[in-house]
């Protein structure tokens, strides 16, 4: 489902000027949109921000540890 949504979003962004990429993060399963500077290749903007994705992944690990300890 997420990969289909990512493909549809990428298709819509193809009609907009700029260098956009849409992907599904393997670790979180979240759809990620990145805007890259065409000249430098540097990521100008990412939605959701990398910090949010990292925090989500860390929370999942913490919850997993708590569940394993209680089981």
PyMOL Python script that loads the backbone (N, CA, C, O; Angstrom):
from pymol import cmd

cmd.read_pdbstr("""\
ATOM      1  N   UNK A   1       0.820  -1.193   0.000  1.00  0.00           N
ATOM      2  CA  UNK A   1       0.000   0.000   0.000  1.00  0.00           C
ATOM      3  C   UNK A   1       0.865   1.258   0.000  1.00  0.00           C
ATOM      4  O   UNK A   1       0.617   2.176  -0.782  1.00  0.00           O
ATOM      5  N   UNK A   2       1.887   1.311   0.876  1.00  0.00           N
ATOM      6  CA  UNK A   2       2.754   2.488   0.955  1.00  0.00           C
ATOM      7  C   UNK A   2       3.536   2.675  -0.336  1.00  0.00           C
ATOM      8  O   UNK A   2       3.733   3.807  -0.778  1.00  0.00           O
ATOM      9  N   UNK A   3       3.982   1.590  -0.944  1.00  0.00           N
ATOM     10  CA  UNK A   3       4.738   1.709  -2.194  1.00  0.00           C
ATOM     11  C   UNK A   3       3.858   2.241  -3.314  1.00  0.00           C
ATOM     12  O   UNK A   3       4.338   2.999  -4.157  1.00  0.00           O
ATOM     13  N   UNK A   4       2.587   1.866  -3.345  1.00  0.00           N
ATOM     14  CA  UNK A   4       1.668   2.374  -4.352  1.00  0.00           C
ATOM     15  C   UNK A   4       1.436   3.872  -4.140  1.00  0.00           C
ATOM     16  O   UNK A   4       1.423   4.639  -5.103  1.00  0.00           O
ATOM     17  N   UNK A   5       1.253   4.290  -2.887  1.00  0.00           N
ATOM     18  CA  UNK A   5       1.074   5.705  -2.591  1.00  0.00           C
ATOM     19  C   UNK A   5       2.318   6.500  -2.974  1.00  0.00           C
ATOM     20  O   UNK A   5       2.213   7.605  -3.508  1.00  0.00           O
ATOM     21  N   UNK A   6       3.493   5.939  -2.702  1.00  0.00           N
ATOM     22  CA  UNK A   6       4.739   6.608  -3.056  1.00  0.00           C
ATOM     23  C   UNK A   6       4.847   6.774  -4.566  1.00  0.00           C
ATOM     24  O   UNK A   6       5.281   7.824  -5.039  1.00  0.00           O
ATOM     25  N   UNK A   7       4.462   5.765  -5.324  1.00  0.00           N
ATOM     26  CA  UNK A   7       4.512   5.836  -6.784  1.00  0.00           C
ATOM     27  C   UNK A   7       3.540   6.897  -7.310  1.00  0.00           C
ATOM     28  O   UNK A   7       3.871   7.633  -8.240  1.00  0.00           O
ATOM     29  N   UNK A   8       2.353   6.977  -6.722  1.00  0.00           N
ATOM     30  CA  UNK A   8       1.377   7.984  -7.146  1.00  0.00           C
ATOM     31  C   UNK A   8       1.866   9.390  -6.815  1.00  0.00           C
ATOM     32  O   UNK A   8       1.692  10.316  -7.608  1.00  0.00           O
ATOM     33  N   UNK A   9       2.473   9.545  -5.654  1.00  0.00           N
ATOM     34  CA  UNK A   9       3.005  10.848  -5.265  1.00  0.00           C
ATOM     35  C   UNK A   9       4.156  11.246  -6.175  1.00  0.00           C
ATOM     36  O   UNK A   9       4.247  12.403  -6.586  1.00  0.00           O
ATOM     37  N   UNK A  10       5.029  10.310  -6.492  1.00  0.00           N
ATOM     38  CA  UNK A  10       6.146  10.587  -7.395  1.00  0.00           C
ATOM     39  C   UNK A  10       5.632  11.016  -8.764  1.00  0.00           C
ATOM     40  O   UNK A  10       6.183  11.928  -9.380  1.00  0.00           O
ATOM     41  N   UNK A  11       4.589  10.369  -9.234  1.00  0.00           N
ATOM     42  CA  UNK A  11       3.996  10.713 -10.516  1.00  0.00           C
ATOM     43  C   UNK A  11       3.447  12.143 -10.495  1.00  0.00           C
ATOM     44  O   UNK A  11       3.607  12.885 -11.464  1.00  0.00           O
ATOM     45  N   UNK A  12       2.811  12.519  -9.411  1.00  0.00           N
ATOM     46  CA  UNK A  12       2.274  13.876  -9.287  1.00  0.00           C
ATOM     47  C   UNK A  12       3.399  14.903  -9.217  1.00  0.00           C
ATOM     48  O   UNK A  12       3.278  15.988  -9.786  1.00  0.00           O
ATOM     49  N   UNK A  13       4.481  14.579  -8.534  1.00  0.00           N
ATOM     50  CA  UNK A  13       5.595  15.514  -8.394  1.00  0.00           C
ATOM     51  C   UNK A  13       6.389  15.667  -9.687  1.00  0.00           C
ATOM     52  O   UNK A  13       7.091  16.662  -9.866  1.00  0.00           O
ATOM     53  N   UNK A  14       6.287  14.691 -10.588  1.00  0.00           N
ATOM     54  CA  UNK A  14       6.978  14.789 -11.874  1.00  0.00           C
ATOM     55  C   UNK A  14       6.502  16.004 -12.659  1.00  0.00           C
ATOM     56  O   UNK A  14       7.227  16.520 -13.510  1.00  0.00           O
ATOM     57  N   UNK A  15       5.303  16.456 -12.379  1.00  0.00           N
ATOM     58  CA  UNK A  15       4.742  17.601 -13.087  1.00  0.00           C
ATOM     59  C   UNK A  15       5.173  18.928 -12.479  1.00  0.00           C
ATOM     60  O   UNK A  15       4.827  19.988 -13.001  1.00  0.00           O
ATOM     61  N   UNK A  16       5.931  18.883 -11.375  1.00  0.00           N
ATOM     62  CA  UNK A  16       6.381  20.088 -10.682  1.00  0.00           C
ATOM     63  C   UNK A  16       7.870  20.276 -10.965  1.00  0.00           C
ATOM     64  O   UNK A  16       8.633  19.311 -11.002  1.00  0.00           O
ATOM     65  N   UNK A  17       8.274  21.542 -11.167  1.00  0.00           N
ATOM     66  CA  UNK A  17       9.693  21.817 -11.394  1.00  0.00           C
ATOM     67  C   UNK A  17      10.489  21.536 -10.126  1.00  0.00           C
ATOM     68  O   UNK A  17      10.045  21.853  -9.022  1.00  0.00           O
ATOM     69  N   UNK A  18      11.667  20.938 -10.290  1.00  0.00           N
ATOM     70  CA  UNK A  18      12.536  20.637  -9.168  1.00  0.00           C
ATOM     71  C   UNK A  18      12.935  19.186  -9.197  1.00  0.00           C
ATOM     72  O   UNK A  18      12.387  18.393  -9.962  1.00  0.00           O
ATOM     73  N   UNK A  19      13.901  18.838  -8.354  1.00  0.00           N
ATOM     74  CA  UNK A  19      14.392  17.466  -8.277  1.00  0.00           C
ATOM     75  C   UNK A  19      13.815  16.813  -7.025  1.00  0.00           C
ATOM     76  O   UNK A  19      14.331  16.995  -5.922  1.00  0.00           O
ATOM     77  N   UNK A  20      12.752  16.063  -7.208  1.00  0.00           N
ATOM     78  CA  UNK A  20      12.056  15.397  -6.110  1.00  0.00           C
ATOM     79  C   UNK A  20      12.297  13.897  -6.185  1.00  0.00           C
ATOM     80  O   UNK A  20      12.432  13.332  -7.271  1.00  0.00           O
ATOM     81  N   UNK A  21      12.350  13.255  -5.017  1.00  0.00           N
ATOM     82  CA  UNK A  21      12.352  11.797  -5.004  1.00  0.00           C
ATOM     83  C   UNK A  21      11.364  11.339  -3.941  1.00  0.00           C
ATOM     84  O   UNK A  21      11.225  11.961  -2.888  1.00  0.00           O
ATOM     85  N   UNK A  22      10.692  10.257  -4.235  1.00  0.00           N
ATOM     86  CA  UNK A  22       9.720   9.679  -3.310  1.00  0.00           C
ATOM     87  C   UNK A  22      10.096   8.226  -3.122  1.00  0.00           C
ATOM     88  O   UNK A  22      10.315   7.495  -4.088  1.00  0.00           O
ATOM     89  N   UNK A  23      10.169   7.811  -1.855  1.00  0.00           N
ATOM     90  CA  UNK A  23      10.520   6.424  -1.574  1.00  0.00           C
ATOM     91  C   UNK A  23       9.818   5.978  -0.298  1.00  0.00           C
ATOM     92  O   UNK A  23       9.213   6.781   0.412  1.00  0.00           O
ATOM     93  N   UNK A  24       9.911   4.687  -0.024  1.00  0.00           N
ATOM     94  CA  UNK A  24       9.401   4.128   1.219  1.00  0.00           C
ATOM     95  C   UNK A  24      10.609   3.680   2.031  1.00  0.00           C
ATOM     96  O   UNK A  24      11.403   2.855   1.578  1.00  0.00           O
ATOM     97  N   UNK A  25      10.741   4.233   3.239  1.00  0.00           N
ATOM     98  CA  UNK A  25      11.856   3.881   4.106  1.00  0.00           C
ATOM     99  C   UNK A  25      11.718   2.430   4.548  1.00  0.00           C
ATOM    100  O   UNK A  25      10.670   2.027   5.052  1.00  0.00           O
ATOM    101  N   UNK A  26      12.777   1.643   4.358  1.00  0.00           N
ATOM    102  CA  UNK A  26      12.740   0.215   4.681  1.00  0.00           C
ATOM    103  C   UNK A  26      12.539  -0.034   6.176  1.00  0.00           C
ATOM    104  O   UNK A  26      11.833  -0.968   6.558  1.00  0.00           O
ATOM    105  N   UNK A  27      13.150   0.787   7.017  1.00  0.00           N
ATOM    106  CA  UNK A  27      13.087   0.549   8.459  1.00  0.00           C
ATOM    107  C   UNK A  27      11.748   0.935   9.079  1.00  0.00           C
ATOM    108  O   UNK A  27      11.238   0.229   9.948  1.00  0.00           O
ATOM    109  N   UNK A  28      11.175   2.063   8.629  1.00  0.00           N
ATOM    110  CA  UNK A  28       9.952   2.557   9.258  1.00  0.00           C
ATOM    111  C   UNK A  28       8.696   2.311   8.434  1.00  0.00           C
ATOM    112  O   UNK A  28       7.589   2.336   8.972  1.00  0.00           O
ATOM    113  N   UNK A  29       8.858   2.069   7.116  1.00  0.00           N
ATOM    114  CA  UNK A  29       7.706   1.912   6.238  1.00  0.00           C
ATOM    115  C   UNK A  29       7.033   3.226   5.892  1.00  0.00           C
ATOM    116  O   UNK A  29       5.967   3.243   5.276  1.00  0.00           O
ATOM    117  N   UNK A  30       7.661   4.338   6.290  1.00  0.00           N
ATOM    118  CA  UNK A  30       7.102   5.664   6.032  1.00  0.00           C
ATOM    119  C   UNK A  30       7.441   6.125   4.614  1.00  0.00           C
ATOM    120  O   UNK A  30       8.520   5.830   4.098  1.00  0.00           O
ATOM    121  N   UNK A  31       6.511   6.851   3.990  1.00  0.00           N
ATOM    122  CA  UNK A  31       6.783   7.463   2.693  1.00  0.00           C
ATOM    123  C   UNK A  31       7.637   8.700   2.940  1.00  0.00           C
ATOM    124  O   UNK A  31       7.312   9.532   3.786  1.00  0.00           O
ATOM    125  N   UNK A  32       8.734   8.811   2.194  1.00  0.00           N
ATOM    126  CA  UNK A  32       9.680   9.912   2.355  1.00  0.00           C
ATOM    127  C   UNK A  32       9.778  10.684   1.045  1.00  0.00           C
ATOM    128  O   UNK A  32       9.984  10.098  -0.018  1.00  0.00           O
ATOM    129  N   UNK A  33       9.630  11.994   1.128  1.00  0.00           N
ATOM    130  CA  UNK A  33       9.794  12.875  -0.027  1.00  0.00           C
ATOM    131  C   UNK A  33      11.036  13.720   0.229  1.00  0.00           C
ATOM    132  O   UNK A  33      11.165  14.358   1.274  1.00  0.00           O
ATOM    133  N   UNK A  34      11.951  13.714  -0.744  1.00  0.00           N
ATOM    134  CA  UNK A  34      13.166  14.518  -0.628  1.00  0.00           C
ATOM    135  C   UNK A  34      13.240  15.493  -1.796  1.00  0.00           C
ATOM    136  O   UNK A  34      12.963  15.134  -2.940  1.00  0.00           O
ATOM    137  N   UNK A  35      13.622  16.738  -1.487  1.00  0.00           N
ATOM    138  CA  UNK A  35      13.873  17.751  -2.507  1.00  0.00           C
ATOM    139  C   UNK A  35      15.377  17.979  -2.505  1.00  0.00           C
ATOM    140  O   UNK A  35      15.963  18.312  -1.475  1.00  0.00           O
ATOM    141  N   UNK A  36      15.995  17.797  -3.665  1.00  0.00           N
ATOM    142  CA  UNK A  36      17.445  17.867  -3.773  1.00  0.00           C
ATOM    143  C   UNK A  36      17.854  19.054  -4.627  1.00  0.00           C
ATOM    144  O   UNK A  36      17.222  19.344  -5.642  1.00  0.00           O
ATOM    145  N   UNK A  37      18.929  19.749  -4.208  1.00  0.00           N
ATOM    146  CA  UNK A  37      19.501  20.829  -5.001  1.00  0.00           C
ATOM    147  C   UNK A  37      20.124  20.217  -6.243  1.00  0.00           C
ATOM    148  O   UNK A  37      20.999  19.358  -6.142  1.00  0.00           O
ATOM    149  N   UNK A  38      19.680  20.653  -7.407  1.00  0.00           N
ATOM    150  CA  UNK A  38      20.131  20.070  -8.672  1.00  0.00           C
ATOM    151  C   UNK A  38      21.631  20.279  -8.868  1.00  0.00           C
ATOM    152  O   UNK A  38      22.308  19.405  -9.409  1.00  0.00           O
ATOM    153  N   UNK A  39      22.156  21.416  -8.439  1.00  0.00           N
ATOM    154  CA  UNK A  39      23.570  21.729  -8.661  1.00  0.00           C
ATOM    155  C   UNK A  39      24.503  20.992  -7.715  1.00  0.00           C
ATOM    156  O   UNK A  39      25.555  20.512  -8.137  1.00  0.00           O
ATOM    157  N   UNK A  40      24.132  20.895  -6.430  1.00  0.00           N
ATOM    158  CA  UNK A  40      25.033  20.305  -5.440  1.00  0.00           C
ATOM    159  C   UNK A  40      24.695  18.863  -5.085  1.00  0.00           C
ATOM    160  O   UNK A  40      25.548  18.138  -4.572  1.00  0.00           O
ATOM    161  N   UNK A  41      23.454  18.435  -5.353  1.00  0.00           N
ATOM    162  CA  UNK A  41      23.023  17.101  -4.962  1.00  0.00           C
ATOM    163  C   UNK A  41      22.658  17.009  -3.493  1.00  0.00           C
ATOM    164  O   UNK A  41      22.329  15.930  -3.001  1.00  0.00           O
ATOM    165  N   UNK A  42      22.714  18.140  -2.783  1.00  0.00           N
ATOM    166  CA  UNK A  42      22.409  18.180  -1.360  1.00  0.00           C
ATOM    167  C   UNK A  42      20.894  18.148  -1.142  1.00  0.00           C
ATOM    168  O   UNK A  42      20.135  18.773  -1.883  1.00  0.00           O
ATOM    169  N   UNK A  43      20.466  17.407  -0.110  1.00  0.00           N
ATOM    170  CA  UNK A  43      19.046  17.366   0.240  1.00  0.00           C
ATOM    171  C   UNK A  43      18.674  18.700   0.882  1.00  0.00           C
ATOM    172  O   UNK A  43      19.209  19.068   1.928  1.00  0.00           O
ATOM    173  N   UNK A  44      17.750  19.418   0.243  1.00  0.00           N
ATOM    174  CA  UNK A  44      17.309  20.722   0.725  1.00  0.00           C
ATOM    175  C   UNK A  44      16.201  20.548   1.753  1.00  0.00           C
ATOM    176  O   UNK A  44      16.167  21.253   2.761  1.00  0.00           O
ATOM    177  N   UNK A  45      15.303  19.619   1.500  1.00  0.00           N
ATOM    178  CA  UNK A  45      14.144  19.393   2.374  1.00  0.00           C
ATOM    179  C   UNK A  45      13.762  17.928   2.318  1.00  0.00           C
ATOM    180  O   UNK A  45      13.817  17.301   1.260  1.00  0.00           O
ATOM    181  N   UNK A  46      13.379  17.393   3.450  1.00  0.00           N
ATOM    182  CA  UNK A  46      12.890  16.018   3.513  1.00  0.00           C
ATOM    183  C   UNK A  46      11.651  15.997   4.385  1.00  0.00           C
ATOM    184  O   UNK A  46      11.628  16.590   5.463  1.00  0.00           O
ATOM    185  N   UNK A  47      10.612  15.304   3.908  1.00  0.00           N
ATOM    186  CA  UNK A  47       9.365  15.160   4.669  1.00  0.00           C
ATOM    187  C   UNK A  47       9.055  13.684   4.761  1.00  0.00           C
ATOM    188  O   UNK A  47       8.964  13.048   3.711  1.00  0.00           O
ATOM    189  N   UNK A  48       8.886  13.082   5.923  1.00  0.00           N
ATOM    190  CA  UNK A  48       9.124  13.676   7.232  1.00  0.00           C
ATOM    191  C   UNK A  48      10.625  13.857   7.465  1.00  0.00           C
ATOM    192  O   UNK A  48      11.438  13.185   6.830  1.00  0.00           O
ATOM    193  N   UNK A  49      10.995  14.769   8.378  1.00  0.00           N
ATOM    194  CA  UNK A  49      12.413  14.997   8.666  1.00  0.00           C
ATOM    195  C   UNK A  49      13.091  13.723   9.176  1.00  0.00           C
ATOM    196  O   UNK A  49      12.456  12.876   9.804  1.00  0.00           O
ATOM    197  N   UNK A  50      14.382  13.605   8.896  1.00  0.00           N
ATOM    198  CA  UNK A  50      15.139  12.426   9.310  1.00  0.00           C
ATOM    199  C   UNK A  50      15.064  12.223  10.822  1.00  0.00           C
ATOM    200  O   UNK A  50      15.003  11.090  11.299  1.00  0.00           O
ATOM    201  N   UNK A  51      15.070  13.319  11.567  1.00  0.00           N
ATOM    202  CA  UNK A  51      15.008  13.228  13.028  1.00  0.00           C
ATOM    203  C   UNK A  51      13.730  12.535  13.487  1.00  0.00           C
ATOM    204  O   UNK A  51      13.752  11.736  14.423  1.00  0.00           O
ATOM    205  N   UNK A  52      12.621  12.845  12.829  1.00  0.00           N
ATOM    206  CA  UNK A  52      11.343  12.216  13.174  1.00  0.00           C
ATOM    207  C   UNK A  52      11.374  10.724  12.854  1.00  0.00           C
ATOM    208  O   UNK A  52      10.878   9.907  13.631  1.00  0.00           O
ATOM    209  N   UNK A  53      11.952  10.374  11.721  1.00  0.00           N
ATOM    210  CA  UNK A  53      12.041   8.958  11.350  1.00  0.00           C
ATOM    211  C   UNK A  53      12.920   8.198  12.341  1.00  0.00           C
ATOM    212  O   UNK A  53      12.601   7.075  12.731  1.00  0.00           O
ATOM    213  N   UNK A  54      14.050   8.831  12.751  1.00  0.00           N
ATOM    214  CA  UNK A  54      14.943   8.200  13.723  1.00  0.00           C
ATOM    215  C   UNK A  54      14.253   8.028  15.069  1.00  0.00           C
ATOM    216  O   UNK A  54      14.391   6.988  15.714  1.00  0.00           O
ATOM    217  N   UNK A  55      13.504   9.056  15.496  1.00  0.00           N
ATOM    218  CA  UNK A  55      12.794   8.987  16.774  1.00  0.00           C
ATOM    219  C   UNK A  55      11.738   7.889  16.734  1.00  0.00           C
ATOM    220  O   UNK A  55      11.572   7.157  17.710  1.00  0.00           O
ATOM    221  N   UNK A  56      11.027   7.765  15.624  1.00  0.00           N
ATOM    222  CA  UNK A  56      10.008   6.732  15.476  1.00  0.00           C
ATOM    223  C   UNK A  56      10.638   5.344  15.577  1.00  0.00           C
ATOM    224  O   UNK A  56      10.100   4.458  16.240  1.00  0.00           O
ATOM    225  N   UNK A  57      11.763   5.163  14.924  1.00  0.00           N
ATOM    226  CA  UNK A  57      12.451   3.876  14.946  1.00  0.00           C
ATOM    227  C   UNK A  57      12.952   3.557  16.358  1.00  0.00           C
ATOM    228  O   UNK A  57      12.856   2.417  16.811  1.00  0.00           O
ATOM    229  N   UNK A  58      13.489   4.572  17.051  1.00  0.00           N
ATOM    230  CA  UNK A  58      13.975   4.365  18.416  1.00  0.00           C
ATOM    231  C   UNK A  58      12.831   4.017  19.364  1.00  0.00           C
ATOM    232  O   UNK A  58      12.993   3.175  20.246  1.00  0.00           O
ATOM    233  N   UNK A  59      11.683   4.656  19.189  1.00  0.00           N
ATOM    234  CA  UNK A  59      10.526   4.346  20.032  1.00  0.00           C
ATOM    235  C   UNK A  59      10.067   2.908  19.816  1.00  0.00           C
ATOM    236  O   UNK A  59       9.715   2.210  20.768  1.00  0.00           O
ATOM    237  N   UNK A  60      10.074   2.470  18.555  1.00  0.00           N
ATOM    238  CA  UNK A  60       9.682   1.091  18.269  1.00  0.00           C
ATOM    239  C   UNK A  60      10.632   0.107  18.938  1.00  0.00           C
ATOM    240  O   UNK A  60      10.197  -0.929  19.440  1.00  0.00           O
ATOM    241  N   UNK A  61      11.925   0.419  18.948  1.00  0.00           N
ATOM    242  CA  UNK A  61      12.912  -0.451  19.610  1.00  0.00           C
ATOM    243  C   UNK A  61      12.676  -0.496  21.111  1.00  0.00           C
ATOM    244  O   UNK A  61      12.741  -1.561  21.725  1.00  0.00           O
ATOM    245  N   UNK A  62      12.397   0.683  21.710  1.00  0.00           N
ATOM    246  CA  UNK A  62      12.165   0.750  23.155  1.00  0.00           C
ATOM    247  C   UNK A  62      10.921  -0.054  23.526  1.00  0.00           C
ATOM    248  O   UNK A  62      10.937  -0.815  24.494  1.00  0.00           O
ATOM    249  N   UNK A  63       9.847   0.114  22.760  1.00  0.00           N
ATOM    250  CA  UNK A  63       8.614  -0.629  23.015  1.00  0.00           C
ATOM    251  C   UNK A  63       8.875  -2.121  22.862  1.00  0.00           C
ATOM    252  O   UNK A  63       8.377  -2.923  23.652  1.00  0.00           O
ATOM    253  N   UNK A  64       9.652  -2.495  21.851  1.00  0.00           N
ATOM    254  CA  UNK A  64       9.991  -3.904  21.647  1.00  0.00           C
ATOM    255  C   UNK A  64      10.753  -4.479  22.825  1.00  0.00           C
ATOM    256  O   UNK A  64      10.502  -5.612  23.235  1.00  0.00           O
ATOM    257  N   UNK A  65      11.688  -3.701  23.376  1.00  0.00           N
ATOM    258  CA  UNK A  65      12.447  -4.154  24.538  1.00  0.00           C
ATOM    259  C   UNK A  65      11.541  -4.317  25.753  1.00  0.00           C
ATOM    260  O   UNK A  65      11.673  -5.284  26.504  1.00  0.00           O
ATOM    261  N   UNK A  66      10.616  -3.366  25.948  1.00  0.00           N
ATOM    262  CA  UNK A  66       9.704  -3.455  27.096  1.00  0.00           C
ATOM    263  C   UNK A  66       8.779  -4.662  26.978  1.00  0.00           C
ATOM    264  O   UNK A  66       8.519  -5.352  27.964  1.00  0.00           O
ATOM    265  N   UNK A  67       8.286  -4.910  25.770  1.00  0.00           N
ATOM    266  CA  UNK A  67       7.392  -6.052  25.555  1.00  0.00           C
ATOM    267  C   UNK A  67       8.145  -7.353  25.766  1.00  0.00           C
ATOM    268  O   UNK A  67       7.617  -8.284  26.373  1.00  0.00           O
ATOM    269  N   UNK A  68       9.389  -7.427  25.264  1.00  0.00           N
ATOM    270  CA  UNK A  68      10.187  -8.640  25.430  1.00  0.00           C
ATOM    271  C   UNK A  68      10.482  -8.909  26.897  1.00  0.00           C
ATOM    272  O   UNK A  68      10.463 -10.060  27.333  1.00  0.00           O
ATOM    273  N   UNK A  69      10.757  -7.840  27.673  1.00  0.00           N
ATOM    274  CA  UNK A  69      11.066  -8.000  29.092  1.00  0.00           C
ATOM    275  C   UNK A  69       9.859  -8.465  29.885  1.00  0.00           C
ATOM    276  O   UNK A  69      10.004  -9.205  30.858  1.00  0.00           O
ATOM    277  N   UNK A  70       8.656  -8.037  29.477  1.00  0.00           N
ATOM    278  CA  UNK A  70       7.449  -8.413  30.191  1.00  0.00           C
ATOM    279  C   UNK A  70       6.986  -9.813  29.812  1.00  0.00           C
ATOM    280  O   UNK A  70       6.280 -10.468  30.578  1.00  0.00           O
ATOM    281  N   UNK A  71       7.387 -10.270  28.621  1.00  0.00           N
ATOM    282  CA  UNK A  71       6.927 -11.564  28.132  1.00  0.00           C
ATOM    283  C   UNK A  71       7.658 -12.656  28.757  1.00  0.00           C
ATOM    284  O   UNK A  71       7.399 -13.822  28.461  1.00  0.00           O
TER     285      UNK A  71
END
""", "prot")
cmd.dss("prot")
cmd.show_as("cartoon", "prot")
cmd.util.cbc("prot")
cmd.orient("prot")
